[in-house]
Every structure is written in C-alpha cells, then in structure tokens.
C-alpha cells in the first residue's frame, strides 16, 4: 500500500503550514483499495481528529488525503481558495470549542459545512488574503532566522565548551595544536581546564516541602518557585504561588542572586537544564522539587554552569543518570552532586559567557520581533475576516 508515487497527506503534516512534500506515499493499488481521495494543489485542508484537530494547512502539490483530513474546496468562483484558508484558520478555534467535551475534540464535515460566514466579494477576499499572506511570510522568515540562530548557537556552545578561548579570545585549535588538549571523563578539553564534580564547586540544596502549613507568630507567607516556573533556559513568573514557613527557615530556603535553578524532574530534553535566578522577586523561596545550586563565585560562574548543563555534555549526563518513566525523567541530589563539570579559569568562563550572551541577544531580538508579528497577524485576522476593517482597493502589495 505504501511506498508508491502518490503523495499522501497525514493530518500531522498540516502543522507545516504549506505542504510541499509528504512523508509517505501510496501505490496505485493502495490508493484504489483505500478511502483516499485526490486533492488538487492550491487547496486548503483542515485536520478533523486527534491532537491536530482544527489545524489548517495549504496544499502545494496534487496529493491524496484520508478521512482525517478535509479538503476545503470552493463550490463556485465567488469564493477564493486563499480566503477559505484564512477564514478556516480564523474560525478553527470556534469550531473546536463547539465540540469541546471531556474527551479529545473531533470535527467532521457536517460541523465545518454549518459554519456561517460573512462573504466579501472575490476581489476583497483576494486583498484580505494578500495582507495576511504578507504578514505570514514575515513570520515564516523570522522563524527561519531563529531556527538558524539556534543551530549556530548549539554549534558555538559545543566549540566553546570543548575548545575554550585562548588569551586572544579565539577558539583553540585541537588539530593544529593537539598538545594543548587532554583527555577527560567528558571528552577532550584544554590542558588548562579541570573536571570537578558539582558538589566540589557549588552548594546544592532542595527547597520547601509543601503541606506543612505552619501558622501563627513566627511564620512568614512568601512567594516560591515550583517546577512550572522553572522552564528551559528561562523563568515563567506569570503565576507565582505563596507558601507559609517558619521565620527561622528563611535563610535556608531564600534564593539569592546568581543561584542556578534545576528541576528535579521533567521532560527528557529539559532535565537538568539550568536557569539563573536574578532576584526578579525581592524575597522568594523554592519548592523541594526545584534544586538550588549556589556556585562558589571564586571558581565557577553561574552562567557558565547554566551553559554546561544545557550542552550536549549536560544532556547526556542527566539522561544517563536519571530515573525514567514513559514521558518523564527525574534526578536526585546525589546524581546532581556527582555531575562532572569542566572548570576553566574564571576569566575564561566570563569570556565564554560574553560570547554566548551576544548570540543570545540576537535570539532575544528576533523572538521579540516574532511575538510582535504574531500579535499583528492575530489582530489583522480579527479585523479583516470579520469586516471590521476593509482593505482599500488601491492597496499596493508590491
């Protein structure tokens, strides 16, 4: 059935936005013996079932689909294909909400057919689509820039943590100068570096255990960080909860500027990833499922440790050492204490961090631009697809 020459679109592929090639193909025999139907290039598609229900994509090639994907083909020339794509994208959340229940929402052809639309003229439909396409193209280009910057950063991080920087701020060359390198438990590193277990260069502590709920005099109610607040490389402080502790426990659990926060458990790809606390909240605690790593400032830079924990070296260690279940993994304090960290001279650590920070600043700028573009797109979809704002006939898209 599979492996022929007929492109076959799966619902998961609609996340690509524009489908120019399919992951799987059907044989002629497979096509004729299945419920698959041909769909022409330039047709909007909407996913009906599962995790992608309501996702709308644009087909760039002639292909076939199965029952999980519905082709949105205009019935007459008064409706343009591209406008259908955008109005379906705009209305998708409303369609999903109409069938939202206790289980996973699924759509069907009947639900989509019953959607009531305000239909502008074909020429205005084309103008609306052109405006939204222009913004969408800018979003796609920004996403591509961010993906490239992340790829460059990953390569740069690997080089910095295996080659380091010489006195001139240049990467050391292991091929031209192999004598400058040594073997270590984590691979080849510069001779001037050493490997230390994390417990040798930092103090590691667990946080407040919830559920004790002390009351009365001698207690304090303070904000604390939980696993949901400590994300991959950043902090999400939109929802910070509070806990009551004894006043005598404040020194033990209070975070200090420069503490590195690591979650005890989480997704495989985020396990052990560090985030530096920069006193965003004046007095803040941490939960027992969030480790606080306080680096010895004369030996280990907190931002350097964060870079190491997020590198391939860190990922391999935490995955190898963790206790794993179906979707999650966890580490304990013993494993975190034993984490082997490369330790250059402090001045070199700081130079490495400056190089990484410059790269991170570029990512931050592009990410802010992407957020702004997405907000503009959302506002334009609401204004243009509801008729609240009309697109002038003489608007130039060149």
Helices and strands as residue ranges (DSSP letters): E 2-9, G 11-16, E 18-19, E 24-26, H 28-32, E 37-39, E 43-47, G 50-52, E 56-59, E 63-65, E 69-72, H 81-98, H 109-113, H 122-162, G 178-180, E 181-182, E 189-190, E 194-197, H 198-201, E 202-205, E 219-225, G 227-229, E 241-246, G 247-249, H 250-253, E 260-263, E 265-267, G 268-270, E 275-276, E 284-286, E 290-295, H 302-309, H 312-321, E 323-324, E 328-330, H 333-337, E 340-343, H 346-385
